Amino acid sequence: MNPEPENEKKEKRPPRYLGAGLVLGVGMGAALGNIAVGIAVGLAIGAALESYHKEKQQNENDADDEGSHDDGEVKE
């Protein structure tokens, strides 16, 4: 007796690329002697990677949804 529609429920995943970007940025900032700039650059890189992979995953899901219609026609 779950009132939520199955199609509307989407799985949330943690922002793993933000953490990876932050780690790289802090390391780069420590090596260059300016940790604040490294943090800012790392967060920007992590956010860009997160956005890229999120969009890529949505495009793959949309392509899977289009391919699941079995109407007898072959799509090329």
C-alpha positions in Angstrom: 0.0 0.0 0.0 2.5 2.5 -1.2 0.8 5.7 -2.3 3.8 7.0 -4.2 3.9 6.3 -8.0 6.8 4.1 -9.0 7.8 6.2 -12.0 8.1 9.4 -9.9 10.4 7.9 -7.2 14.0 8.5 -8.1 17.0 7.3 -6.3 19.2 10.0 -4.8 22.9 9.4 -4.6 25.5 11.3 -2.6 27.6 14.0 -4.3 30.8 12.0 -4.5 32.5 14.2 -7.1 32.3 17.2 -4.9 34.4 15.4 -2.3 36.9 14.2 -4.8 37.3 17.7 -6.3 37.7 19.1 -2.8 40.4 16.6 -1.9 42.3 17.4 -5.2 41.9 21.1 -4.6 43.2 21.0 -1.0 46.1 18.9 -2.2 46.9 21.3 -5.0 46.4 24.3 -2.7 48.8 22.9 -0.1 51.4 22.2 -2.8 51.1 25.7 -4.1 50.9 27.3 -0.7 47.4 28.8 -1.1 44.9 26.4 0.4 41.9 28.8 0.1 42.3 29.0 -3.7 42.8 25.3 -3.9 39.5 24.7 -2.0 37.7 27.1 -4.4 39.1 25.4 -7.5 38.5 21.9 -6.1 34.8 22.7 -5.4 34.4 24.2 -8.9 35.9 21.1 -10.5 33.8 18.8 -8.3 30.6 20.6 -9.1 31.4 20.5 -12.8 32.1 16.7 -12.7 28.9 16.1 -10.7 26.8 18.1 -13.1 28.3 16.3 -16.1 27.8 12.8 -14.7 24.3 13.6 -13.5 23.3 14.9 -17.0 25.0 11.8 -18.6 23.0 9.5 -16.3 19.7 11.2 -17.1 20.4 10.9 -20.9 21.2 7.2 -20.5 17.9 6.7 -18.6 16.0 8.6 -21.2 17.5 6.4 -23.9 16.6 3.3 -22.0 13.0 4.6 -21.7 12.7 5.2 -25.4 14.1 1.8 -26.2 11.7 0.0 -23.9 8.7 0.6 -26.1 8.1 -2.7 -28.0 5.9 -1.8 -30.9 7.5 -4.1 -33.5 9.5 -1.4 -35.2 13.3 -1.5 -35.2 15.0 1.8 -34.4 18.4 2.5 -35.8 
